[in-house]
Amino acid sequence: GKTHLNVVVIGHVDSGKSTTTGHLIYQCGGIDKRTIEKFEKEAAELGKGSFKYAWVLDKLKAERERGITIDIALWKFETPRYYVTVIDAPGHRDFIKNM
């Protein structure tokens, strides 16, 4: 069977964790181009066009408006060889307790 691969992304606040993780998920086929284009349009409308990949994981309205991850985000997808689970952890010290 397929190998399970677990990825946890941690780092300092505003270091690009959610953006990098969202881009990784997109590049690995875990989310389709149409969805990314929808996020890009929504992000541009809020003046946050560069946040399109972060929005894959930052689902809460408050997260999107503030541009930060508040709670851990979990995303699962498959590649031909792996079952992948990605966890994006909040970097802001006020939300570390949410992990």
C-alpha positions as CSV (number, residue, x, y, z in Angstrom):
1,G,0.0,0.0,0.0
2,K,0.8,3.6,0.1
3,T,3.1,5.2,2.6
4,H,1.7,7.7,5.1
5,L,3.5,11.0,5.1
6,N,2.9,13.5,7.9
7,V,4.1,17.0,7.5
8,V,3.9,19.6,10.3
9,V,4.8,23.2,9.4
10,I,6.0,25.4,12.3
11,G,7.9,28.7,12.4
12,H,7.9,32.3,13.5
13,V,4.8,34.5,12.9
14,D,4.7,35.9,9.3
15,S,7.5,33.6,8.1
16,G,5.3,32.3,5.3
17,K,4.2,28.9,6.7
18,S,0.6,29.0,5.4
19,T,1.7,30.3,2.0
20,T,4.4,27.7,1.6
21,T,2.1,24.9,2.8
22,G,-0.7,26.0,0.5
23,H,1.7,26.1,-2.5
24,L,3.0,22.7,-1.6
25,I,-0.5,21.2,-1.5
26,Y,-1.3,22.8,-4.9
27,Q,1.9,21.6,-6.5
28,C,1.3,18.1,-5.2
29,G,-2.2,18.0,-6.7
30,G,-4.0,18.3,-3.3
31,I,-6.1,21.3,-4.6
32,D,-7.1,22.2,-8.1
33,K,-6.3,25.2,-10.2
34,R,-9.9,26.5,-10.3
35,T,-10.0,26.7,-6.5
36,I,-6.6,28.5,-6.3
37,E,-7.9,31.0,-8.9
38,K,-11.0,31.5,-6.8
39,F,-8.8,32.2,-3.7
40,E,-6.7,34.6,-5.8
41,K,-9.7,36.6,-6.9
42,E,-11.1,36.8,-3.3
43,A,-7.6,37.7,-1.9
44,A,-7.2,40.4,-4.6
45,E,-10.6,41.9,-3.6
46,L,-9.3,42.3,-0.1
47,G,-6.0,43.7,-1.3
48,K,-4.2,40.5,-0.2
49,G,-3.4,38.9,-3.6
50,S,-0.3,37.3,-2.4
51,F,-2.2,35.3,0.2
52,K,-3.9,33.0,-2.3
53,Y,-1.9,29.9,-1.2
54,A,-2.3,30.7,2.5
55,W,-6.0,30.7,2.0
56,V,-6.0,27.0,1.2
57,L,-5.4,26.5,4.9
58,D,-6.7,29.7,6.5
59,K,-10.4,29.0,6.2
60,L,-11.7,31.1,9.1
61,K,-12.9,34.6,8.0
62,A,-10.9,36.2,10.9
63,E,-7.8,34.5,9.7
64,R,-8.2,35.8,6.2
65,E,-9.0,39.3,7.3
66,R,-6.1,39.5,9.7
67,G,-3.7,37.5,7.5
68,I,-2.7,35.1,10.3
69,T,-3.3,31.5,11.2
70,I,-5.4,31.2,14.5
71,D,-5.9,27.5,14.8
72,I,-4.1,24.5,13.4
73,A,-5.1,23.6,9.9
74,L,-5.2,20.1,8.7
75,W,-5.2,19.0,5.0
76,K,-5.2,15.5,3.6
77,F,-4.6,14.4,0.1
78,E,-3.1,11.5,-1.9
79,T,-0.4,11.3,-4.5
80,P,0.3,8.2,-6.5
81,R,2.8,7.0,-3.8
82,Y,1.7,8.6,-0.6
83,Y,-1.2,9.5,1.7
84,V,-0.2,13.0,2.9
85,T,-1.4,14.8,6.0
86,V,-0.3,18.4,6.3
87,I,-0.6,20.4,9.6
88,D,0.0,24.2,9.5
89,A,0.6,25.5,13.0
90,P,-0.1,29.1,14.1
91,G,3.1,31.2,14.6
92,H,1.5,34.0,16.5
93,R,2.2,33.6,20.3
94,D,-1.4,34.4,21.2
95,F,-2.6,31.3,19.3
96,I,0.0,28.7,20.2
97,K,-2.4,27.4,22.9
98,N,-4.6,26.3,20.0
99,M,-2.1,23.6,19.1
